[in-house]
Amino acid sequence: MISDYFNLALRNFQKRKLRTLLTMLGIFISIATIFTLISLSLGLQTAVDEQFKVLGTDKFFIMPKGQLGFGTGGAVEITSKDVEVIEKVQGVKDVSYATVANAKIEFNNKIRYYIVIGIPVDRLDLFIESTDLKMDEGDFKLKTGSKEVIVGYDYKYKNVFGESLATGDRISINDELFKVLGVVGAIGNPQDDKNIYMELGTFKEFFNSGERIDQIIVQVDDGADVKEIANRVEEKLQKFRGVSEKNQDFSILTPEELLESFQSILLIITAFLASIAAISLLVGGIGIANTMYTSVIERTKEIGIMKAIGARNSDIMLIFLTEAGLLGLVGASIGVGLGYGIGKIVEYYAITQLGTNLLQVASPLWLILGCFGFGFLIGAISGTLPAWQASKTNVVDALRYE
């Protein structure tokens, strides 16, 4: 019996191909939008999780309060004296830090303004580990007092200056020549891939930064509780800087807190975009309801004939519900394919043009099946009233209908 309902629905679609296609248009556009947004959101979540796995669970970060990110600057400063306090805290294994500044970079007669990061050469290993830096060419062996720098991935591969930079080239930073010691591999963030790394002593000399530090990286002892050590460090720094919890002028971020922040932001963005997509889904559902009402009117006589030869009200209702559900299901199927294609285009553009691998398409089975089921459900719900109206059609009036 169920197969008969499906056969009737398919035959009706074949008779009204253009109307069927136009009706499904709203459904597959909305499903494609939802699938694209959710799949990219899941892919981004996976990429972020992978980055935190690389970072490890044995480190945390300290920055001046009010500083939104690495190198964005804050209203207060932390200094090398704070580092000395942190190093004495029980449970701290190692400490590294960095200072940043914006600089005028010149090469090939072109001028750009990007971030330069100063790093102490005796603490390079922890900094490299915490940022997951890998060399594309050359090495990261900066020497104290040297006029050498390491440049980001984009300087070699993105033609920042119209010509690729390579190991051995010389670039001008604030009108002073520096030799390129190496090129860092891709990080995936367009801003980070344009960073330039310099030995901290040379950095202080050229940027007059004094003892200012923009970020401290703390590694805890093997097996130690990161949160517990972070609390100890916080207490020591509060005492040293003469502040309390109410007026604390520095921030401590553990990997868990960073991950929770990212997840909260992703959840809000996904929910907002999905709500926009839901509007188009509502429009698609209205389109199905409109088509089904029209179909009921056009097939009034057919309904009368079916009832005259023994079809029950429930049979008539199921026929029209099946048609509406199939409209939603087929529309969802097209939408999933379209959404996956759009997601892949976004992923390709992000990698090739934006230089980031954070936007990736994730298409778990539950998402695909969920979109199919959602499409069928929307179709069935949209067709409920028209199907009910069809089932209540009077046989005599239906047979007289022209």
C-alpha positions as CSV (number, residue, x, y, z in Angstrom):
1,M,0.0,0.0,0.0
2,I,2.8,2.4,0.9
3,S,4.5,1.7,-2.4
4,D,1.3,2.7,-4.2
5,Y,1.3,6.1,-2.4
6,F,4.9,6.7,-3.6
7,N,4.1,5.6,-7.1
8,L,1.1,8.0,-7.3
9,A,3.2,10.8,-5.9
10,L,6.0,10.2,-8.5
11,R,3.5,10.1,-11.4
12,N,2.0,13.4,-10.2
13,F,5.5,14.9,-10.1
14,Q,6.1,13.8,-13.7
15,K,2.9,15.4,-14.9
16,R,3.8,18.8,-13.2
17,K,7.6,18.9,-13.6
18,L,8.1,22.6,-13.7
19,R,5.8,23.3,-10.7
20,T,7.5,20.5,-8.8
21,L,10.9,22.0,-9.5
22,L,9.9,25.5,-8.5
23,T,8.3,24.2,-5.3
24,M,11.4,22.3,-4.3
25,L,13.5,25.4,-5.0
26,G,12.8,27.0,-1.7
27,I,13.5,23.8,0.2
28,F,16.8,22.9,-1.4
29,I,18.1,26.5,-1.1
30,S,17.3,26.5,2.6
31,I,18.7,23.0,3.2
32,A,21.8,23.9,1.2
33,T,22.3,27.0,3.4
34,I,21.8,25.1,6.6
35,F,24.1,22.2,5.5
36,T,26.8,24.6,4.4
37,L,26.7,26.6,7.6
38,I,26.7,23.6,9.9
39,S,29.3,21.6,8.0
40,L,31.7,24.6,8.0
41,S,31.0,25.3,11.6
42,L,31.8,21.6,12.5
43,G,34.9,21.8,10.3
44,L,36.0,24.9,12.1
45,Q,35.4,23.3,15.5
46,T,37.5,20.3,14.4
47,A,40.3,22.5,13.2
48,V,40.3,24.5,16.4
49,D,40.3,21.3,18.5
50,E,43.3,20.1,16.5
51,Q,45.2,23.3,17.1
52,F,44.6,23.0,20.9
53,K,45.9,19.4,20.8
54,V,49.1,20.6,19.1
55,L,49.4,23.3,21.8
56,G,49.2,20.7,24.5
57,T,47.6,20.8,28.0
58,D,50.8,21.7,29.9
59,K,50.9,25.4,29.0
60,F,49.0,28.6,29.8
61,F,49.4,32.3,28.7
62,I,49.6,35.6,30.5
63,M,48.9,38.9,28.9
64,P,48.2,42.5,30.0
65,K,44.5,43.0,30.8
66,G,42.6,44.5,27.9
67,Q,44.8,42.9,25.3
68,L,42.4,41.2,22.9
69,G,45.1,39.1,21.2
70,F,48.8,38.5,20.7
71,G,50.3,41.8,19.8
72,T,47.2,44.0,20.0
73,G,48.5,46.0,22.9
74,G,46.9,46.7,26.3
75,A,46.3,49.6,28.7
76,V,48.9,48.2,31.1
77,E,52.2,46.5,30.8
78,I,53.8,43.3,32.1
79,T,57.6,43.2,32.2
80,S,60.6,40.9,32.6
81,K,60.4,41.3,36.3
82,D,57.0,39.5,36.2
83,V,58.8,36.7,34.4
84,E,61.2,36.4,37.3
85,V,58.4,36.1,39.7
86,I,56.7,33.4,37.6
87,E,59.9,31.3,37.3
88,K,60.0,30.9,41.1
89,V,56.5,29.5,41.4
90,Q,56.5,25.8,42.4
91,G,55.3,23.7,39.5
92,V,56.5,26.0,36.8
93,K,58.9,24.0,34.4
94,D,59.8,26.7,31.9
95,V,58.8,30.2,30.8
96,S,59.1,32.0,27.5
97,Y,57.8,35.3,26.3
98,A,57.6,37.7,23.4
99,T,57.3,41.4,22.6
100,V,55.7,42.8,19.5
101,A,55.6,46.0,17.4
102,N,54.3,47.2,14.1
103,A,57.1,48.1,11.7
104,K,57.7,49.4,8.2
105,I,58.9,46.6,6.0
106,E,60.6,47.3,2.7
107,F,61.6,45.0,-0.1
108,N,61.8,45.2,-3.9
109,N,61.0,49.0,-3.6
110,K,57.7,48.3,-2.0
111,I,56.7,49.2,1.6
112,R,54.3,47.3,3.8
113,Y,53.5,47.5,7.6
114,Y,53.4,44.3,9.5
115,I,54.1,42.9,13.0
116,V,57.6,42.1,14.2
117,I,57.9,39.7,17.2
118,G,60.9,39.8,19.5
119,I,61.9,36.5,21.1
120,P,64.7,35.8,23.6
121,V,67.1,33.3,22.0
122,D,67.6,31.3,25.2
123,R,63.8,30.6,25.3
124,L,63.1,29.8,21.6
125,D,62.2,26.1,22.1
126,L,59.2,26.7,24.3
127,F,58.0,29.6,22.1
128,I,58.3,27.5,18.9
129,E,56.5,24.5,20.6
130,S,53.6,26.7,21.9
131,T,53.1,28.3,18.5
132,D,53.7,25.1,16.5
133,L,56.1,26.8,14.2
134,K,57.8,24.7,11.5
135,M,60.4,25.9,9.1
136,D,59.7,25.9,5.3
137,E,63.4,26.7,4.7
138,G,66.4,27.7,6.7
139,D,66.4,27.5,10.5
140,F,65.2,29.3,13.6
141,K,68.7,29.8,15.1
142,L,68.6,33.5,15.8
143,K,71.7,34.8,17.4
144,T,72.0,37.5,20.1
145,G,72.6,40.9,18.7
146,S,72.4,39.7,15.1
147,K,70.6,41.6,12.3
148,E,68.8,38.4,11.1
149,V,65.1,37.6,11.0
150,I,62.8,34.8,10.3
151,V,59.9,35.7,7.9
152,G,56.4,34.3,7.7
153,Y,55.1,31.9,5.0
154,D,53.3,34.6,3.0
155,Y,56.6,36.5,2.2
156,K,57.7,33.5,0.1
157,Y,54.4,32.2,-1.3
158,K,51.9,35.1,-1.4
159,N,54.1,37.7,-3.2
160,V,53.6,40.3,-0.4
161,F,56.2,42.5,-2.2
162,G,55.5,41.3,-5.7
163,E,58.5,39.0,-5.5
164,S,59.2,36.0,-3.3
165,L,61.5,36.3,-0.3
166,A,64.0,33.5,0.3
167,T,66.7,32.7,2.7
168,G,69.7,35.0,2.2
169,D,67.6,37.9,1.0
170,R,67.8,41.3,2.8
171,I,64.8,43.3,3.8
172,S,64.6,46.7,5.4
173,I,62.8,47.0,8.8
174,N,62.4,50.6,9.9
175,D,65.1,51.6,7.4
176,E,67.6,49.1,8.7
177,L,68.7,46.1,6.6
178,F,68.2,42.6,8.0
179,K,69.2,39.2,6.5
180,V,66.5,36.6,6.1
181,L,67.7,33.5,8.0
182,G,64.6,31.3,7.2
183,V,61.0,31.1,6.2
184,V,58.3,29.7,8.5
185,G,55.8,27.1,7.2
186,A,52.2,28.0,6.9
187,I,50.3,28.7,10.2
188,G,46.9,29.1,8.5
189,N,46.1,32.6,9.7
190,P,46.8,35.4,7.1
191,Q,48.0,37.8,9.8
192,D,50.3,35.2,11.5
193,D,51.7,34.2,8.2
194,K,53.0,37.7,7.7
195,N,54.8,37.9,11.0
196,I,58.5,38.6,11.2
197,Y,60.6,37.1,14.1
198,M,63.6,38.9,15.6
199,E,66.0,38.3,18.4
200,L,64.7,40.2,21.5
201,G,67.9,42.2,22.2
202,T,68.0,43.5,18.7
203,F,64.2,44.1,18.9
204,K,64.6,46.2,22.0
205,E,67.4,48.3,20.3
206,F,65.3,49.1,17.2
207,F,61.9,49.5,18.8
208,N,63.0,51.0,22.2
209,S,60.6,48.6,24.0
210,G,62.5,48.5,27.3
211,E,61.4,45.7,29.5
212,R,57.8,45.5,28.1
213,I,56.5,42.0,27.4
214,D,53.3,41.4,25.5
215,Q,52.8,37.7,26.2
216,I,54.2,35.2,28.6
217,I,54.1,31.4,27.9
218,V,54.3,29.2,31.0
219,Q,54.9,25.5,30.9
220,V,54.1,23.4,34.0
221,D,55.9,20.3,35.3
222,D,55.0,17.0,33.8
223,G,51.8,15.7,35.3
224,A,51.0,18.9,37.1
225,D,47.5,20.4,37.1
226,V,47.6,23.4,34.8
227,K,44.7,25.2,36.5
228,E,46.3,24.7,39.9
229,I,49.7,26.1,38.8
230,A,47.9,29.0,37.0
231,N,46.1,29.9,40.3
232,R,49.5,29.9,42.1
233,V,51.0,32.1,39.5
234,E,48.0,34.5,39.6
235,E,48.3,34.8,43.4
236,K,52.1,35.5,43.2
237,L,51.6,38.1,40.4
238,Q,48.8,39.8,42.3
239,K,51.0,40.2,45.4
240,F,54.0,41.4,43.3
241,R,52.0,43.9,41.3
242,G,50.0,45.1,44.3
243,V,46.6,44.2,42.9
244,S,43.6,42.1,43.9
245,E,41.0,40.2,42.0
246,K,38.9,43.3,41.6
247,N,41.6,45.5,40.0
248,Q,43.8,42.8,38.5
249,D,45.7,44.2,35.5
250,F,46.7,41.0,33.8
251,S,44.9,38.0,32.3
252,I,45.7,34.3,32.6
253,L,44.3,32.0,29.9
254,T,44.5,28.2,30.2
255,P,43.9,25.9,27.1
256,E,40.5,24.9,28.5
257,E,39.4,28.6,28.9
258,L,40.6,29.4,25.4
259,L,38.8,26.4,23.9
260,E,35.6,27.3,25.8
261,S,35.7,30.8,24.5
262,F,36.1,29.6,20.9
263,Q,33.3,27.1,21.3
264,S,30.9,29.7,22.7
265,I,31.7,32.1,19.9
266,L,31.2,29.3,17.3
267,L,27.9,28.3,18.9
268,I,26.5,31.9,18.8
269,I,27.6,32.4,15.2
270,T,26.1,29.0,14.1
271,A,22.8,29.7,15.9
272,F,22.5,33.1,14.3
273,L,23.2,31.9,10.8
274,A,21.0,28.9,11.2
275,S,18.1,31.1,12.3
276,I,18.6,33.1,9.1
277,A,18.5,29.9,7.0
278,A,15.4,28.9,8.9
279,I,13.5,31.8,7.3
280,S,14.2,30.5,3.8
281,L,13.1,27.1,5.1
282,L,9.8,28.6,6.2
283,V,9.4,30.2,2.8
284,G,10.0,26.7,1.2
285,G,7.4,25.2,3.5
286,I,4.9,27.8,2.4
287,G,5.7,27.0,-1.2
288,I,4.9,23.3,-0.6
289,A,1.6,24.1,1.1
290,N,0.6,26.4,-1.8
291,T,1.5,23.7,-4.3
292,M,-0.4,21.1,-2.4
293,Y,-3.5,23.3,-2.1
294,T,-3.4,23.9,-5.9
295,S,-3.0,20.2,-6.4
296,V,-6.0,19.4,-4.3
297,I,-8.2,21.8,-6.3
298,E,-6.9,20.5,-9.7
299,R,-7.5,16.9,-8.6
300,T,-10.9,17.3,-7.0
301,K,-12.5,15.1,-9.6
302,E,-9.7,12.5,-9.2
303,I,-10.3,12.5,-5.4
304,G,-14.0,11.9,-6.0
305,I,-13.3,8.9,-8.3
306,M,-10.9,7.4,-5.7
307,K,-13.5,7.8,-3.0
308,A,-16.2,6.4,-5.2
309,I,-14.3,3.2,-5.8
310,G,-13.6,2.7,-2.0
311,A,-10.7,5.0,-1.0
312,R,-11.0,6.0,2.6
313,N,-10.3,9.5,4.0
314,S,-7.1,8.2,5.5
315,D,-6.0,6.9,2.1
316,I,-6.6,10.3,0.5
317,M,-4.8,12.1,3.3
318,L,-1.8,9.8,3.1
319,I,-1.5,10.2,-0.7
320,F,-1.2,14.0,-0.3
321,L,1.1,13.8,2.7
322,T,3.4,11.4,0.9
323,E,3.6,13.8,-2.0
324,A,4.4,16.7,0.3
325,G,6.9,14.7,2.2
326,L,8.6,13.6,-1.0
327,L,8.8,17.2,-2.2
328,G,10.7,18.0,1.0
329,L,12.9,14.9,0.8
330,V,13.9,15.4,-2.8
331,G,14.5,19.1,-2.2
332,A,16.7,18.2,0.8
333,S,18.7,15.7,-1.3
334,I,19.5,18.4,-3.8
335,G,20.1,20.8,-1.0
336,V,22.7,18.5,0.7
337,G,24.6,18.1,-2.6
338,L,24.5,21.8,-3.3
339,G,25.5,22.7,0.3
340,Y,28.5,20.3,0.1
341,G,29.6,21.8,-3.2
342,I,29.3,25.4,-1.8
343,G,31.2,24.3,1.3
344,K,34.0,22.9,-0.8
345,I,34.2,26.1,-2.8
346,V,34.5,28.1,0.5
347,E,37.1,25.7,1.8
348,Y,39.2,26.0,-1.5
349,Y,38.9,29.8,-1.5
350,A,40.0,30.0,2.2
351,I,43.1,27.9,1.5
352,T,44.2,29.4,-1.8
353,Q,43.1,33.1,-1.3
354,L,43.0,33.6,2.5
355,G,45.8,31.2,3.4
356,T,43.9,29.5,6.2
357,N,43.0,25.9,6.7
358,L,40.5,26.6,9.5
359,L,37.5,26.6,7.2
360,Q,36.9,23.0,6.3
361,V,33.8,21.0,5.3
362,A,32.7,18.3,7.8
363,S,29.9,16.1,6.7
364,P,29.1,13.5,9.3
365,L,26.4,10.9,8.5
366,W,24.1,12.3,11.2
367,L,24.1,15.8,9.4
368,I,23.3,14.3,6.0
369,L,20.5,12.0,7.4
370,G,19.3,14.9,9.6
371,C,18.9,17.2,6.6
372,F,17.0,14.4,4.7
373,G,14.7,13.8,7.6
374,F,14.2,17.5,8.2
375,G,13.3,18.2,4.6
376,F,10.8,15.3,4.6
377,L,9.3,16.5,7.9
378,I,9.0,20.1,6.7
379,G,7.3,18.9,3.5
380,A,4.9,16.6,5.4
381,I,4.0,19.4,7.9
382,S,3.4,21.9,5.1
383,G,1.2,19.4,3.4
384,T,-0.9,18.4,6.4
385,L,-3.7,21.0,6.0
386,P,-4.0,20.5,2.2
387,A,-4.1,16.7,2.7
388,W,-6.7,17.1,5.4
389,Q,-8.8,19.3,3.1
390,A,-8.5,16.7,0.4
391,S,-9.6,13.9,2.7
392,K,-12.8,15.8,3.6
393,T,-13.8,16.3,0.0
394,N,-17.5,15.4,-0.6
395,V,-17.7,12.6,-3.2
396,V,-20.8,13.9,-5.0
397,D,-19.4,17.5,-5.2
398,A,-16.0,16.1,-6.3
399,L,-17.5,14.0,-9.2
400,R,-19.5,17.1,-10.4
401,Y,-16.3,19.3,-10.3
402,E,-15.1,20.6,-13.7
